[in-house]
């Protein structure tokens, strides 16, 4: 269904859960849209929100490449965003995690047609370069206190039905973007004759991560199976 986020065509308290996955940055009437999210979710329900941090290197790069990329709201403070959502939805913040980037938006294999000139200035979007950048940026963040690998935030509001994992998922695939429950060492492991990005999505821990995803979504969002929802752990 395609509709206006500030005028949702659903009765009050229609859903046990609402997922706003990288959407709030595109809403022209943000406060009204948040009020609508709070209206259609049940008081005992939950809301998942994921947004980019507009102060990060990855988001600035994304908006430079996409000439703004349709972002009309710039979120630079996690605390301010949480307060805004709580004020307009009446649901309390219960936890969240930082989202990391792999700069998958630069991957030339994800692009159709000619490679943009701006991308050529950044090395042409080769996967090997993106994997190397991912490792360098993570190490820089850990050792030098930089924020090169940070992308944004995943935030949960309302009632959750199992313990929330707030661990930062450092390994993000350079091809598809999902974050995985593996360590930094696993991020650069690869099999012979496979690309570095293939190894990222074939690590042994992927099946466990997918199981945790499915169980969390099944339990928390039990009654939204008949409504289309976006995967809440996708990041750039």
C-alpha positions in Angstrom: 0.0 0.0 0.0 1.2 3.5 -0.9 -0.1 6.3 1.3 0.7 9.5 3.1 2.6 8.8 6.3 0.9 11.8 7.9 -2.6 10.5 7.1 -2.5 6.7 7.5 -5.7 5.0 6.4 -6.0 2.7 9.5 -8.2 2.8 12.6 -6.7 3.6 16.0 -4.7 0.9 17.7 -4.7 -1.3 14.5 -1.2 -2.9 14.9 0.9 -4.6 17.5 4.0 -3.2 15.9 5.1 -0.5 13.4 8.5 -0.6 11.6 9.8 2.7 10.3 13.0 1.5 8.6 15.0 4.4 7.3 12.0 6.4 6.5 11.7 9.3 9.0 14.5 11.2 7.3 12.2 11.4 4.2 9.0 12.6 5.9 8.1 16.2 5.1 5.6 16.4 8.0 7.7 14.5 10.6 5.8 15.3 13.8 2.4 14.6 12.2 3.8 11.3 10.8 5.0 10.3 14.3 1.7 11.1 15.8 0.1 8.8 13.2 2.5 6.0 14.1 1.5 6.4 17.7 -2.1 6.4 16.8 -2.2 3.2 14.8 -0.1 1.1 17.2 -1.7 -0.4 20.2 -0.7 1.0 23.7 0.8 -2.4 24.4 2.6 -2.5 21.1 6.0 -1.4 19.9 7.7 0.8 17.3 11.0 0.1 15.6 12.8 3.1 14.1 16.1 3.2 12.1 17.6 6.4 10.8 20.9 7.7 9.6 23.0 10.0 11.8 23.4 13.1 9.6 26.7 14.0 11.3 28.5 10.9 10.2 30.9 10.6 7.3 28.9 7.9 5.6 25.7 9.9 5.6 27.4 13.0 4.3 28.9 11.0 1.6 25.6 9.4 0.7 23.9 12.8 0.5 26.8 14.2 -1.6 26.5 11.3 -4.1 22.7 11.5 -4.2 22.4 15.3 -4.2 20.6 15.2 -0.9 19.1 11.7 -1.5 15.6 12.9 -0.6 16.6 13.5 3.1 14.5 16.4 4.4 15.2 15.7 8.1 18.7 15.6 9.5 19.0 13.7 12.8 22.2 14.5 14.6 21.3 13.7 18.2 20.1 10.3 19.4 18.8 11.8 22.6 16.8 14.4 20.8 15.3 11.9 18.4 14.3 9.6 21.3 12.6 12.5 23.0 10.8 13.5 19.8 9.4 10.0 19.3 8.3 9.6 22.9 6.6 12.9 22.8 4.5 12.2 19.7 3.8 8.4 20.1 3.5 8.1 23.9 5.7 5.0 23.8 8.8 4.8 26.0 12.2 4.1 24.6 13.4 0.6 25.7 16.7 0.2 23.9 18.7 0.3 20.7 22.0 -0.1 19.0 24.4 1.8 16.8 24.3 0.9 13.1 27.6 0.5 11.2 28.3 1.1 7.6 30.2 -0.8 4.9 29.6 1.9 2.3 27.7 -0.6 0.2 26.2 2.4 -1.6 29.5 2.7 -3.4 29.6 -0.9 -4.6 29.7 -0.8 -8.4 28.0 -4.2 -8.6 24.9 -2.6 -7.2 24.8 0.0 -9.9 23.2 -0.3 -13.4 24.6 1.5 -16.4 27.6 3.8 -16.4 29.5 4.4 -13.2 28.9 8.0 -11.9 31.8 10.3 -12.2 31.6 11.0 -8.4 32.1 7.3 -7.7 35.2 7.2 -9.9 36.7 9.9 -7.7 36.3 7.4 -4.8 38.0 4.5 -6.4 35.3 3.2 -8.7 33.4 1.2 -6.1 35.5 -2.0 -6.1 34.5 -4.5 -3.4 38.1 -5.2 -2.3 38.5 -1.5 -1.6 35.3 -1.4 0.4 36.3 -4.4 2.5 39.7 -2.7 3.2 37.9 0.6 4.1 35.6 -1.4 6.4 38.5 -2.8 8.4 40.5 0.4 8.5 37.5 2.5 9.6 36.6 0.0 12.4 40.2 -0.1 13.7 40.4 3.7 13.6 37.2 4.0 15.6 38.5 1.5 18.2 41.9 2.9 18.6 41.6 6.6 17.7 38.0 7.3 18.8 36.9 8.4 15.4 33.3 7.8 14.0 34.2 6.7 10.5 32.2 3.4 10.6 29.1 4.8 12.3 26.0 5.0 10.1 23.0 5.7 12.4 20.8 4.2 15.1 18.2 1.4 15.5 15.7 2.3 18.3 12.9 0.3 19.9 9.9 1.9 21.7 7.1 0.3 23.6 6.7 -3.3 24.8 9.2 -6.0 23.7 8.6 -9.7 24.4 12.1 -10.9 24.7 15.5 -9.4 25.9 16.8 -6.9 23.4 20.3 -7.3 22.1 22.0 -3.9 22.1 25.3 -5.2 20.8 26.8 -3.2 17.9 27.0 -5.4 14.8 30.4 -4.4 13.4 30.4 -6.7 10.3 28.3 -5.2 7.5 28.3 -6.8 4.1 29.8 -4.6 1.4 27.3 -5.9 -1.2 23.9 -6.1 0.5 24.3 -4.0 3.7 23.0 -6.3 6.5 24.9 -6.3 9.7 25.9 -9.7 11.1 26.7 -11.0 14.6 30.4 -11.7 13.9 33.6 -10.0 15.1 36.1 -7.9 13.3 38.2 -11.0 12.4 35.3 -12.6 10.7 34.7 -9.5 8.6 37.8 -10.2 6.6 37.8 -14.0 6.5 37.2 -15.4 3.0 37.4 -18.7 1.2 39.7 -19.5 -1.7 38.3 -18.5 -5.1 35.5 -16.5 -3.5 35.2 -12.7 -3.4 35.6 -10.9 -0.1 32.0 -9.8 -0.2 30.8 -13.4 -0.8 32.7 -14.5 2.3 31.0 -11.8 4.4 27.6 -13.3 3.7 28.6 -16.9 4.1 30.1 -16.9 7.5 29.0 -19.6 9.9 27.4 -17.1 12.2 25.0 -15.9 9.5 22.5 -18.7 10.1 22.4 -18.0 13.9 22.0 -14.2 13.2 19.1 -14.9 10.8 17.5 -17.1 13.4 17.8 -14.4 16.0 16.3 -11.9 13.5 13.4 -14.1 12.7 12.6 -15.0 16.4 12.7 -11.3 17.5 10.5 -10.2 14.7 8.1 -13.1 15.1 7.7 -12.5 18.8 7.6 -8.7 18.8 5.6 -8.3 15.6 3.4 -11.3 15.9 0.3 -9.9 14.2 1.7 -7.9 11.3 2.5 -10.9 9.1 -0.2 -10.0 6.6 1.2 -6.4 6.2 4.3 -5.7 4.2 7.2 -4.7 6.4 10.9 -3.8 5.7 13.7 -5.8 7.3 14.8 -3.7 10.4 18.5 -4.5 10.3 19.4 -3.3 6.9 22.0 -0.6 6.9 24.4 0.9 4.3 
